Amino acid sequence: MRRWQRLKQPFRRAPHGGVIRLSPPEILLLGFALLCAAGALLLWLPGSATHPLAWHEALFTATSAVTVTGLSVIDVGKDLTFIGQLVVLVLIQVGGLGFMTFAALTVLLLGTRLPLSQQNLVREALGEIAFSDIRDLVKLVIAFAFITETIGTLLLACHWVPEQGLAMGLWHSLFHAVSAFNNAGFSTFSDSLIQEVGNPLVNATVTLMFIVGGLGFVVVSDLYRHRRWSRLAMQTKVVLLATFWLNVIATAILLGLEWSNPGTLGGLEDGFAKLQAAWFQAVTPRTAGFNTLETGALTDASTLLVMVLMFIGAGSSSTASGIKITTFVVLLLTARAFYRNTEHPTAFGRSIPQETVIKAITVALAGVLLVVLTLFGLTITDGEQSFLDLAFETVSAFGTVGLSRGITSDLSLPGQFLLGLTMLLGRVGPLSVGYFLATRQARGVRYARGEIQIG
């Protein structure tokens, strides 16, 4: 019990060694920061780029890769050599799966039992509750990721190998498969996947990969173990149904808003190509970052819809970010319970605990505050840019999406720093909030009730 109490205290000096103990979210944040610094150094070294990169360009690109965002101030396909692109790919993979997952796997391969502190880190990173399941879950995560990425690479190679040649075709396929599964949005093509807007194979493969990657490892584990709908956990059912309906509704709305827009769907003659493009743009904000249409050409209504989807994000403990789709659903169910005058929100015949509701409200509020503060800062540092473009860039950074209206490279150095910090906090922030809520101890003192009028 004493050891567990020490784990929950963010800062505490050891009795003799004078070492400061860090909580799991702080260690995760520190680990991501170190990965960003190491990646920036590798990209800054000669041989990684076709021309010398400025230190801030290397740092921004590395941060975007580690946080699997996809925003970039350089052209990855033209400005980076094969070595530089390989560095970005490794950063995406490590950042997507989580460096603690790799650390835990290394210990497991050495046949060493995980200490309680490391078990706690992996549990927080993967969203798993039972310590006894960590070993199997980590193995499943790694195996599922590499199997999915291999299948995606082979499918994409069927298109790009005949078009680009064996070596280049395989490289483009591997890069996009890893980037898609990890919801990174980085592409080796200057225009992302716009040239593939009408290609069914590329559209289906890439969207399926980042949807699967965004479900969450806990959901994947539950599906693998139970496979029957009646036996699935409530979180799995919520994520699957909410993902389906959000994707379908967003596709229908984008079809209606952009059908006659000459800059987007209106420029496509084939109706099937329009459907593919609408589907791609509807699912990519959650939080893949690829695009087959010019994002800056979307109507204001479509842009606002994309921003909402980017803010929501995908499943918990997944390669995606945002406030997470489970948070969004809990907020909706809580509002429904209030209007129905019921005591607790419910779903699938189960009630949702008050602690979960408070956690959802806190995560959503923290996300809103981060977006507002970042946007406020950008209006000061880059006030000459369109407010809508700055808002879009901010939400994209928070949700680690990577979609942009084309102003990323035009931002000032302080503006790029703000976006980089937002990407980092957007990646580990919801996890940190959830951890501190889960480990907060209730005080023995109970105060008298006070009433505050709402609405």
Secondary structure as GFF3:
##gff-version 3
##sequence-region A 1 455
A	DSSP	alpha_helix	2	8	.	.	.	ID=ss1
A	DSSP	alpha_helix	24	44	.	.	.	ID=ss2
A	DSSP	alpha_helix	55	66	.	.	.	ID=ss3
A	DSSP	alpha_helix	76	79	.	.	.	ID=ss4
A	DSSP	alpha_helix	82	97	.	.	.	ID=ss5
A	DSSP	alpha_helix	99	109	.	.	.	ID=ss6
A	DSSP	alpha_helix	116	126	.	.	.	ID=ss7
A	DSSP	three_ten_helix	131	133	.	.	.	ID=ss8
A	DSSP	alpha_helix	134	164	.	.	.	ID=ss9
A	DSSP	alpha_helix	166	181	.	.	.	ID=ss10
A	DSSP	three_ten_helix	194	196	.	.	.	ID=ss11
A	DSSP	alpha_helix	200	213	.	.	.	ID=ss12
A	DSSP	alpha_helix	217	225	.	.	.	ID=ss13
A	DSSP	three_ten_helix	229	231	.	.	.	ID=ss14
A	DSSP	alpha_helix	234	258	.	.	.	ID=ss15
A	DSSP	three_ten_helix	265	267	.	.	.	ID=ss16
A	DSSP	alpha_helix	271	283	.	.	.	ID=ss17
A	DSSP	three_ten_helix	295	297	.	.	.	ID=ss18
A	DSSP	alpha_helix	300	312	.	.	.	ID=ss19
A	DSSP	alpha_helix	325	339	.	.	.	ID=ss20
A	DSSP	beta_strand	346	347	.	.	.	ID=ss21
A	DSSP	beta_strand	350	351	.	.	.	ID=ss22
A	DSSP	alpha_helix	354	381	.	.	.	ID=ss23
A	DSSP	alpha_helix	387	398	.	.	.	ID=ss24
A	DSSP	three_ten_helix	408	410	.	.	.	ID=ss25
A	DSSP	alpha_helix	413	439	.	.	.	ID=ss26
###
